[in-house]
Amino acid sequence: MKIDELAHKPVGRLLWQYSLPSVVGMVVVSMYNVIDRVIIGQQVGAAAIAGLAITFPVMNLATAFGTLIGVGSSARISILLGQKRHEEASNVLGNALILTLILGTLYIAFFAAFLDEILVAFGASEATLPYAHDFMATLLPGLLLMNLTWSFNNIQRASGYPRRAMAAMLISTGVNLVLAIVFVMGLDMGIRGAALATDCAMFTAMVFVMWHFLQRDSVVHFRRGIYGLRWPVIVSIISIGAAPALVNAVGCLINIVLNNKLKTFGGDMAIGAAGLFTTYTQLIVMVVIGICQGMQPIVGYNYGAGKFHRMKRAYRLAVAAASVLCCLGAAIGIAMPRMVARIFNPDPELIAATERCLQLALLAFFVVGYQIVSTNFFQSIGKAGKSILLSLSRQAIFLIPLLLWLPSQLGLNGIWLSFPISDILATLVTYVLMRVQFRQLSRLEKCSKES
């Protein structure tokens, strides 16, 4: 694939060409969670589902470090390739590898040393702690493999190889599905088996992705002289990757607040319901992120090339697709909540808790697509500050205060209603920032035409 086609091929066709593999890849990634929860819920029980929900903050922290490097480096490489600065793009690739290895080693060592204390702080009870501990203790080595896979899968896609990026995710999900069935159902390894299956699947995907960057015909590839850490390169990666990383880090804080509030107002079944709500919405959000990943190289490359009309069209098409998807997801979750819950677990108490959760928490989910695409748009053009603000507006600025206050007024319903209220408020902030940004781009476009 020729990277220059990002500047000339019709935008709609490009978005489809880049988004389809990305969407497939992200659905595949989200299937890791779905597979684990379906098999664990059906074979182990409702308490295991609640224990799995306790591990979400740990997973969010691990993902934060991965996206800090992966998203930041892929966006930076897209911009540099658009500016024909291939040597600098290769330096970003090498620095991304070293940073991922350093950060991964540090956070895994920290989690391993204080795992039980961390899980209890995140809301684990006597009933759910054994499940949460067994899952995370087995999964910890795979977190570094996960970061390497997702980070360099993003770079693979951003440098012009969306189909190879999709293939890596398809292969790993196939491995995860087969091994999860073998380990959990065949060998009766319980929740440890699901985690071990994920480790093996991530190792497979990591080998596939890294092999791509060892090929000399790749647009950017591993070679001598690119691994020395350089402060300007590190800053350029982190400044762009900070927004999505902050989202995941804040997601950890949200899960801590959420799990402890749920423990107080609803108990372990409410925590399990929140876990199923998160799994369901993540499946939809991952598709939206796939669309964003397809948009990112188009927007980044054309921003670097000064072709602002093309980047604006890519954004509008991505918003339309994401909004349709979120509307459909909200409608299904609100209209058929019991059907969604039964997929994961047959326990009547957990089904009833999940039904109420979905009917309330999804009330404003239809606006989430617009908010996520807009956040990723600012990442794609290197506007880290605005991207961080939008990320925080939905995840922290509005949601955490609502979670702390509304339950005291409305009980468990107040927890579920915190989500749609924060979605609406964050969308209003997004609308204002996007209007300002598009006006600036229009002025730049006008000046470039006049000159």
C-alpha positions in Angstrom: 0.0 0.0 0.0 1.3 3.4 -0.9 1.2 5.9 1.9 0.8 8.8 -0.6 -2.7 7.7 -1.4 -3.8 9.4 1.8 -3.4 12.7 0.0 -5.2 11.8 -3.2 -7.7 9.0 -3.0 -11.4 9.9 -2.3 -11.9 10.4 1.4 -14.9 8.2 1.7 -13.2 5.3 0.1 -10.1 5.8 2.2 -12.1 5.9 5.4 -13.8 2.6 4.5 -10.4 1.1 3.4 -8.7 2.0 6.7 -11.7 1.8 9.0 -12.9 -1.7 8.0 -9.7 -3.5 9.1 -9.5 -1.3 12.2 -13.1 -2.0 13.1 -12.6 -5.7 12.6 -9.4 -5.5 14.7 -11.1 -3.6 17.5 -14.1 -5.9 17.6 -11.6 -8.8 17.8 -9.8 -7.0 20.7 -13.1 -6.5 22.5 -14.0 -10.1 22.0 -11.2 -11.0 24.5 -13.4 -9.5 27.2 -16.6 -10.9 25.8 -15.2 -14.4 25.4 -13.8 -14.3 29.0 -17.0 -13.1 30.5 -19.3 -15.5 28.6 -17.2 -18.6 29.4 -16.5 -17.6 33.0 -20.1 -16.5 33.6 -21.6 -19.7 32.2 -19.0 -22.1 33.6 -17.8 -20.6 36.9 -20.7 -18.4 38.1 -22.0 -14.9 39.0 -19.4 -14.3 41.8 -16.6 -14.9 39.2 -18.2 -12.2 36.9 -18.1 -9.8 39.9 -14.5 -10.7 40.6 -13.6 -10.1 37.0 -15.2 -6.6 37.2 -12.9 -5.8 40.1 -9.9 -6.2 37.8 -11.1 -3.5 35.4 -9.1 -0.7 37.1 -5.9 -2.7 36.9 -6.6 -3.4 33.2 -7.3 0.3 32.6 -3.9 1.3 34.2 -2.1 -1.2 32.0 -3.9 0.0 28.9 -3.1 3.6 29.9 0.6 3.0 29.5 0.1 1.1 26.3 -2.0 3.9 24.7 0.4 6.6 26.0 3.0 5.2 23.7 0.9 3.4 21.0 -1.5 6.2 20.1 1.1 9.0 20.6 3.7 7.3 18.3 1.2 6.3 15.6 -0.3 9.8 15.4 3.2 11.3 15.3 4.4 8.9 12.6 1.3 9.7 10.4 2.1 13.5 10.6 5.8 12.9 9.9 5.0 10.7 6.9 2.7 13.4 5.6 5.5 15.9 5.8 7.9 13.4 4.1 10.1 13.2 7.2 10.7 9.4 7.1 13.9 9.4 9.1 12.2 11.1 12.1 9.3 8.7 11.7 11.7 5.8 12.2 13.2 7.4 15.3 9.7 7.5 16.8 9.3 3.8 16.1 12.5 2.9 17.9 11.8 5.1 20.9 8.3 3.7 21.1 9.7 0.1 21.5 12.1 1.1 24.3 9.5 3.2 26.2 6.9 0.3 26.0 9.4 -2.2 27.4 10.5 0.1 30.3 7.0 1.2 31.4 5.6 -2.4 31.0 8.3 -3.8 33.3 7.8 -1.2 35.9 4.0 -1.4 36.3 3.9 -5.2 36.2 6.5 -5.4 39.0 4.3 -2.9 41.0 1.1 -4.9 40.5 2.8 -8.2 41.4 4.1 -6.8 44.7 0.8 -5.3 45.9 -1.9 -7.2 44.0 -4.2 -8.2 46.8 -4.0 -4.8 48.5 -4.8 -3.1 45.2 -7.8 -5.4 44.5 -9.3 -4.8 47.9 -8.9 -1.0 47.4 -10.7 -1.4 44.1 -13.7 -2.9 45.8 -13.1 -6.7 46.1 -15.0 -8.5 48.8 -14.2 -11.8 50.6 -16.4 -13.6 48.0 -14.8 -11.9 44.9 -11.2 -11.5 45.9 -10.1 -15.1 45.1 -11.5 -14.8 41.6 -9.9 -11.4 41.0 -6.6 -12.5 42.4 -6.4 -15.7 40.3 -7.3 -13.9 37.1 -4.8 -11.0 37.5 -1.9 -13.1 38.9 -2.1 -15.3 35.7 -2.6 -12.3 33.4 0.2 -10.1 34.7 3.0 -11.4 32.3 0.6 -11.0 29.4 0.1 -7.3 30.1 3.4 -6.4 28.5 2.7 -8.5 25.5 -0.7 -6.7 25.3 1.0 -3.3 25.3 3.5 -4.3 22.6 0.7 -5.8 20.5 -1.7 -2.9 20.7 0.9 -0.1 20.5 2.6 -1.5 17.4 -0.6 -2.6 15.8 -1.6 1.1 15.9 1.7 2.1 14.3 1.3 -0.7 11.7 -2.1 0.7 10.7 -1.0 4.4 10.8 2.0 3.7 8.5 -0.2 2.2 5.7 -0.9 -1.5 6.6 -4.5 -1.7 7.9 -5.0 -5.3 6.6 -1.9 -6.6 8.3 -3.0 -4.9 11.6 -6.4 -6.6 11.2 -4.9 -10.0 10.6 -2.9 -9.8 13.8 -6.0 -9.2 15.8 -8.0 -11.9 14.0 -5.3 -14.5 14.7 -5.0 -13.6 18.3 -8.7 -13.8 18.9 -9.0 -17.2 17.3 -6.2 -18.4 19.6 -7.9 -16.9 22.6 -11.3 -18.4 21.8 -9.9 -21.9 21.3 -7.6 -21.9 24.3 -10.3 -20.4 26.6 -12.6 -23.3 25.7 -9.8 -25.8 26.2 -8.5 -24.4 29.5 -11.8 -23.4 31.2 -14.2 -26.0 29.9 -11.9 -28.9 28.8 -9.2 -28.8 31.6 -11.5 -27.2 34.2 -8.9 -24.5 35.0 -11.6 -21.9 35.9 -10.8 -18.2 35.8 -7.1 -18.9 35.6 -7.6 -20.7 32.3 -9.3 -17.7 30.8 -6.3 -15.5 31.8 -3.8 -18.0 30.5 -5.6 -18.2 27.2 -5.3 -14.4 26.9 -1.6 -14.6 27.6 -1.0 -17.1 24.9 -3.2 -15.2 22.4 -1.3 -11.9 23.0 2.0 -13.7 22.6 0.9 -14.9 19.2 -0.3 -11.4 18.1 2.9 -9.8 19.4 5.1 -12.1 17.3 3.0 -11.4 14.2 3.1 -7.6 14.6 6.8 -7.4 15.4 7.7 -9.5 12.4 6.2 -6.8 10.2 8.6 -4.2 11.6 11.5 -6.5 11.0 10.8 -6.4 7.2 13.0 -3.8 5.4 10.2 -3.1 2.8 7.9 -1.7 5.5 7.5 2.1 5.4 9.0 2.3 8.9 11.0 -0.7 10.3 13.4 -1.6 13.0 17.1 -0.9 12.2 20.2 0.3 13.9 20.4 3.8 15.3 16.7 4.4 16.2 16.6 3.0 19.8 18.5 5.6 21.7 15.9 7.6 23.7 15.7 11.2 22.6 14.0 13.8 24.7 12.3 15.6 21.8 10.9 12.3 20.4 9.7 11.2 23.8 7.9 14.6 24.3 6.3 14.4 20.9 5.0 10.9 21.6 3.7 11.6 25.1 2.1 14.9 24.3 -0.2 13.3 21.8 -0.6 10.0 23.7 -1.4 11.7 27.0 -5.1 12.2 26.2 -6.1 8.5 25.6 -3.7 7.4 28.3 -5.4 9.8 30.7 -8.7 8.4 29.7 -7.7 5.0 30.8 -6.0 6.2 34.0 -9.1 8.2 34.9 -11.1 5.1 34.0 -9.2 3.3 36.7 -10.2 6.0 39.2 -13.8 5.9 38.0 -13.9 2.1 38.5 -12.5 2.5 42.0 -15.2 5.0 42.9 -17.9 3.0 41.0 -17.1 -0.3 42.6 -17.0 1.0 46.1 -20.3 2.9 45.6 -21.8 -0.2 44.1 -20.5 -2.3 47.0 -22.3 0.1 49.4 -25.6 0.6 47.5 -26.0 -2.7 45.6 -23.4 -5.4 46.7 -21.6 -7.9 44.6 -24.4 -8.4 42.1 -24.5 -4.6 41.3 -20.7 -4.8 40.7 -21.3 -7.7 38.4 -24.0 -5.8 36.5 -21.7 -2.9 36.1 -19.1 -5.3 34.7 -21.6 -6.6 32.1 -22.6 -3.0 31.3 -18.9 -2.1 30.7 -18.4 -5.2 28.5 -21.5 -4.4 26.4 -20.6 -0.7 25.9 -16.9 -1.5 25.3 -17.9 -3.7 22.4 -19.7 -0.8 20.8 -17.0 1.8 21.8 -14.3 -0.4 20.3 -16.0 -0.3 17.0 -16.1 3.5 17.2 -12.4 3.5 18.1 -11.8 1.3 15.0 -13.5 4.0 12.9 -11.3 6.6 14.7 -8.2 4.6 13.9 -9.2 4.5 10.3 -9.7 8.3 10.4 -6.5 9.0 12.2 -3.9 8.4 9.4 -6.2 10.3 6.9 -6.5 13.3 9.2 -2.9 13.3 10.4 -1.4 12.9 7.0 -3.6 15.6 5.3 -3.1 17.9 8.3 0.7 17.5 7.8 0.2 18.1 4.0 -2.0 21.1 4.5 -5.1 19.6 2.9 -7.6 20.7 5.5 -10.8 20.0 3.4 -9.9 16.3 3.2 -9.4 16.0 7.0 -12.7 17.8 7.7 -14.6 15.4 5.4 -13.0 12.4 7.0 -14.0 13.7 10.5 -17.7 14.3 9.4 -18.0 10.8 7.8 -16.5 9.2 11.0 -18.9 11.1 13.2 -21.9 10.0 11.1 -20.8 6.3 11.2 -20.1 6.4 15.0 -23.3 8.1 15.8 -25.4 5.5 14.0 -23.6 2.7 15.7 -24.1 4.3 19.2 -27.8 4.9 18.6 -28.2 1.3 17.6 -26.3 0.0 20.6 -28.3 2.2 23.0 -31.6 1.0 21.4 -30.8 -2.7 21.8 -29.5 -2.3 25.4 -32.5 -0.4 26.5 -35.2 -2.4 24.6 -33.7 -5.9 25.3 -31.6 -5.7 28.5 -32.5 -9.2 29.7 -31.4 -10.8 26.5 -28.0 -9.0 26.7 -27.6 -10.1 30.4 -28.5 -13.8 29.6 -25.6 -14.0 27.1 -23.2 -13.7 30.0 -24.8 -15.4 32.9 -28.1 -17.3 33.7 -28.2 -16.1 37.4 -31.7 -14.4 37.9 -30.4 -11.9 40.4 -27.5 -10.8 38.2 -29.9 -10.6 35.2 -32.3 -8.3 37.1 -29.5 -6.0 38.3 -28.1 -5.8 34.8 -31.5 -5.0 33.3 -32.0 -1.9 35.5 -28.4 -0.8 34.9 -28.7 -0.9 31.1 -32.1 0.8 30.9 -30.8 3.8 32.9 -27.1 4.1 32.0 -27.6 3.9 28.3 -30.2 6.8 28.1 -27.7 9.2 26.4 -25.3 6.7 24.9 -26.3 7.9 21.4 -24.0 11.0 21.8 -20.9 9.0 22.8 -19.8 8.4 19.2 -19.6 12.1 18.4 -17.6 12.8 21.6 -15.1 9.9 21.0 -14.5 10.8 17.3 -13.9 14.5 18.2 -11.4 13.5 20.9 -9.5 11.4 18.4 -9.6 14.1 15.8 -7.7 16.4 18.2 -5.2 13.6 18.9 -4.7 13.1 15.1 -3.6 16.7 14.5 -1.4 16.9 17.6 -3.7 19.1 19.7 -3.0 17.3 23.0 -4.5 19.9 25.3 -7.9 19.9 23.7 -7.9 16.2 23.4 -7.1 15.8 27.1 -9.9 18.3 28.0 -12.5 16.3 26.0 -11.3 13.1 27.5 -11.5 14.4 31.0 -14.8 16.1 30.5 -16.7 12.8 30.0 -14.5 10.6 32.3 -13.7 12.8 35.2 -14.9 16.4 35.3 -18.6 15.3 35.2 -18.8 11.6 35.9 -16.8 11.3 39.2 -18.6 14.2 41.0 -22.0 12.7 39.9 -21.0 9.3 41.2 -20.0 10.8 44.5 -23.2 12.9 44.9 -26.2 11.3 43.1 -26.2 7.9 45.0 -26.8 9.8 48.2 -29.9 11.3 46.6 -31.3 8.4 44.5 -29.5 5.3 45.8 -28.4 2.7 43.2 -30.4 4.4 40.5 -28.2 7.5 41.0 -25.1 5.5 40.1 -26.7 4.4 36.8 -28.0 7.9 36.0 -24.6 9.4 36.4 -23.5 8.0 33.1 -26.1 9.6 30.8 -25.9 13.0 32.6 -22.1 13.1 32.2 -22.4 12.1 28.5 -24.7 15.0 27.7 -22.6 17.6 29.6 -19.4 16.3 27.9 -21.0 16.5 24.5 -21.9 20.2 25.0 -18.2 20.9 25.7 -17.2 18.9 22.6 -19.5 20.9 20.4 -18.0 24.2 21.5 -14.4 23.1 21.0 -15.1 21.6 17.6 -16.8 24.8 16.3 -13.8 26.8 17.4 -11.3 24.4 15.8 -13.2 24.2 12.4 -13.3 28.0 12.3 -9.5 28.1 12.7 -9.0 25.5 10.0 -11.3 27.4 7.6 -9.1 30.6 8.2 -5.9 28.6 7.5 -7.5 27.1 4.4 -8.5 30.5 3.1 -5.0 32.0 3.8 -3.3 29.1 1.9 -5.6 29.6 -1.1 -4.9 33.4 -1.2 -1.2 32.8 -1.0 
